[in-house]
Amino acid sequence: MNRLDEQLVELEARNRPELKDRWVKLTGRPAPNVSAALLRLAIGYELQAKALGKLSRKTKQALNTGASSKAITRDLKPGMRLAREHGGKVHVVTIGDAGEIIWNGRQWNSLSEVARAITGTRWSGPAFFGLRDKAKAA
């Protein structure tokens, strides 16, 4: 397990006050007034951005303009993590070195397979993990 993985796992054991302190140390800004689960995700994003690089200019533009999901999903890179809260649990999918999709220690063929395993119903994987507008995916 690399250092980034250790830091991300460590977040799960932290309570809200500890997470708020971690946010301030990491970003230099006051912690947002959100749930501990959401703060964990935000800290996880910041840790990954520092370790792997922030979003590309192209991706930021796509997010700001509401561009099609194809432009976003093509930007999945090894080491990226996609997180989604469902049923009171945060589910994290990792994109492996060869572009493989890993969830719960197992390799999956698609994000849609992972979404189905999590929810028990058919989902567009990119929509479930927030990479595509859910209304367009339906």
N, C-alpha and C positions, 0 to 999 in steps of 0.2 A: 504494500500500500504506500503510495507516495504521500508527500507532505500535504498536498491539496486535499487528497482523499481523507487524510487524518483530520484536517481542519473541518471538513464538511461533516464527517461522522461526529466529531466533538460537539457540533452545534446542537445535535439532537438531545444531548444531556443537559443543556443549559436552560435555565428558567428565564422569564422575561427580563428581570432586572440585569441579569448577566448578559443577555443578548443586547440590551440597550447600551451597556458599557462597551461591549465588543464593537457595536456599530459606531459609536463615537470614536473609539481608538482607530478603527479602520478607515473611516471617512472624514473625520474631523468635523462632522455636522451632528446636530442633535438628532436623536433617534425619532423616527416617525411614530405617531400614535396608532399603531396597528397591533394585531394579535401576535403572539409569540411565533405561531406557525408562519405567518407572513413575514415576520422579521427574520426568521431563519432563512427563508427563501431569498430575501433581499441581501442578507449577509453572504449567503452562498453565491449569489450573482456577483457581488463585489469581489469576493475572494477569487472566483474564476476569472473575472475581468482582469484582475491584477496578475494572475498566473498565466492566463492564456491570451490576453489581449481583449480590449473592448470590442464592441460591435463595429463592423466596418462602416464606412461612410455610406456605402450603397445600402446596407441593411437598415441603417438609421433612416435613410430617406424613404425606403420602402415602408417602414413602420409608420413614419409620419404622414405619408401620403395614402396609406391604405392600399398599397400595391397588391397584386395577386400573390397568392401563397407560393407560387412556383419560384418567384424571386427569393423568397425567404428560405424555403426548404432546401434549395440548392446550396445554401450557405452553411449547412450542417457540417461541422468539422470534427475530426477526431478529438476526443477529450471533452466535448461539449456535453452538458447535462440538461435534460428537459425535465421540469418538475410540474406535477399536477396534484392538487389535493382532491381526494375523493373518499367519501365514507369516513371522514375524520382522520385519514392517514395521508401523508405526503408520499407520493410515488415518484421516484427519480429514475429516469432512463439515461444511460450513458452511451455516447457514440464512441465506439472502439477505434483503435488505430487504423483498421482497414475499412471503417465505415459501418461496422456491424452494430446492431442495436442490442444493448444489454440491459436487462431488468431482472431484479431479484437473483442475480448471479447466473442467469441463463441467457443464451443468445436467442434472439427472435428474428423472424424474417421481415417483419414490418412493424411500424408504429401502430397500425390498426390491430394487429394481433395482440400487442401489449394492451391497448385500450380495451379490447374485448375481454382479455383475461382479468383486467382490473374491475370492469363494470358488469361483466356477464351479458352485455348486449353489444350489438354491432355499432361501431363508431368509426368515423374517419380518424385515423391516428393523428394526422397533422392537425385536424380540428380539435381533437381531445386535448392535445398538448399545446394548443394556442398558436399553432403555426399557420392556421387558416381560419378565416371568418366562419363560424359555425353555421350562420345562415346560408352562406354560399355552398357549404359542404353538404347540406341536407338535400 
